[in-house]
Amino acid sequence: MEGPIVRHVERRARRLHDMIRLLEVDEIAFSRLSRGEAYVQARNNCLHCVSAGDCLLWLESKNRKDAAPVFCPNRSLFSKCRRHLT
């Protein structure tokens, strides 16, 4: 049986991975950053983020920028592992 807390955690995890994909974050580099602690921090940041509604709107927007929005608590973590396209 799936309760509201499980659904909440799954939605936040999905948003984290959507953000990683849309921002072209190198997932391997991100998972290794600070021996995995950066990913744990990012996951916890998303789980407890007070800007979840803004995040969802940003993810659905067609006018996204190349960087995470300023309200995102993971903005600096994501920027450390962006893929550098040449």
N, C-alpha and C positions, 0 to 999 in steps of 0.2 A: 504494500500500500504506500502510495506516494503522498506525502503531506506538503503543506505550504512552504515549509522551510527547505525541503528538498527542491521544490520547483524554483524557489528564490535563488538557491545556490547554483542550480543549473542555468538559469537565465543569466546570472552574473558571469559565470564561466564562459557561456556562449558569447557574451559581449566582449569579454577579454580577448577571446580568440578571433572574433570578427575585427576588433581593433588591430590586433597583431597582423592579420592578413591584409587589411586595407592600408595600413601604414607601411607595408612591406618590411616588417621587422624580420630579421634573420632569426628564425626560431631556435636553431641550434646554438648560435651565439648567445641568444637571450637566455636559454635554459642553462648555459654554462656560466653566465655572468655572476660573479661573486659566489661561485660554487653552488649555483642553484638557488641561492637566497634571494636574488632579484626576482625570479619567477614567483617564489613564495610570497614576497612582499607585494608584487603586482596583483596576485590573486587575492590576497587579503585586502589590498586597497580597493579592488573592484567589489569585493563582497560587502564592504562597509561604506562604499562611496555614497555621499549625499547628493551627487549630481547624476544619479542613474537616469532620470527622465531626460536631462539634457544630453546625456550620452546616447540614449536611444534615438533622440531626434537627430543628433549629429551623424550617427551611423546610417540613418535612413535618408539623410540629405544628399542631394546631387551636387551641392556646392561645397563639398569638403575640401579642405586644404591638404597639403602634403605632410603636415605635422599634426600631432594630437592636439585637440582643443585645449585652451588654457585652463579649463576647469578640471581636466583629467589629472588625477593624482599620480598617474604612471607616465606622464609626458616625458620626464627626463630619462626614465628607464628605457622607454621605447626609442628615444633619440640615440641612445648609446649603441643600439643594435640594428639600426636601419641598414637595409641592403644598399650598397652604393652601386647604382646602375651606371654603366659607362656606355 
